[in-house]
Amino acid sequence: MNCKDFERLIPEFLRSNMNYSQMEAFREHMDNCESCKEELSIQFLVAEGMRHLEDDGAFDLQIEMEKRLAQNSLKIDRHNRFILIRRYFLTTLFSMLGVVLLYLFG
């Protein structure tokens, strides 16, 4: 992912509307690009700050941003675990099917 792609995805991040592959690429780019991380912080502050001002609530950008990023990391981890478990299950299922077929027709 390049900086332009990252910036295009910031609104999707703010709306929590990214698929898993986008989330992974977004997070990886953010971890390696200080200017994009700063841009995300600015847009996050504007979007969330306006929402909190309307609600008359206290607002700590760093805590809110860390919460959002932690939620995304958790979603990515869960998705990757699901993929791994599914792959293991399917491999086991097809192996067992092969053994049964070999027993029946072999």
N, C-alpha and C positions, 0 to 999 in steps of 0.2 A: 504494500500500500504506500502511495506517496502522499505528500502533504495536501495536495488538491483533493484527493479522494477522502482523506481524513476530514477535511473541513466540510465537505459535502455531507458527511455522515454525522456531524455534530448535532444537527436538529433531530435526527433519528435517535441518537443517544439520549438527548434531552427528553424525548417522548417515550423512551424505553421501547423502541420499535425496530430493533435490529435482529437479524437472524444470527445463528451461532457463528457461522463463518465470518460474518461482518464483525461481530463482537470480538472474536479472537484477533482478527487483523487490526481492528481499531485499537484494542488494548496493547498489542505488541508494538504498533507504531507509536502510540502515546508514551510507552515506556522508554522508547529510544529517541524521541524527538522533543526537545525542550520547547521549541517554538509552538508546536502543535498542542502540547500540554498547556502552555500558557493561553493559547487561543481558546481551548476548551474551558479553562478556568474563567476566562472573561465572559464567554457566552453563557456558561453555567450561572455565573453571578448575576448576569442581566436577567436571564429567564427565571431562575429561582428567586432572586432578590425581588423582582416585581410581584411574583406570586405571594411571597411572604409579607411584602408591604401591604398588599391588599387584604391579607389575613390578619394584619397587625401582630405578627409573630416575630420572635427573635430568630436570628439567622446567623449561622456560622458556616461560611463557605467551605472551609476545609473539612469539617465534619460531614456536611451534606455530600460533598464530592466524594469523600472516602466511602460513605455509605453506598452511594450509587455504584462506584467502581467495585466495591466488595460484592454487591448484588450481582453485577455482571460476571465477576470472576466465579461466583458460586454457580451461576447458570451455565457458564462454559464448562466448569468441572463436572457438573451433573450430566451435561450433554455428552461429554467425552467418556464418562463412565458408562453411560447408557450404550454408546456405540461399542465400547469394548465388551460389555456383557452380551450385547446382541450378537457380536461377532463370535464370541466364545460359544454361545448357545447354538447358533447356526452351524458352526464347525462341528460341535458335538453331535447335533441332530443328524447332519449329513454323514458323519462317520458311522453312527449307529445304523443309519439306513443302509449304508454300504455293507456293513457286517451282516445285516438281516438279508439283504439281497444275495450276498455271497453264500450265506447258509442255505437259502431257499433254492437258488439256481446253480450253485457251484458245486 
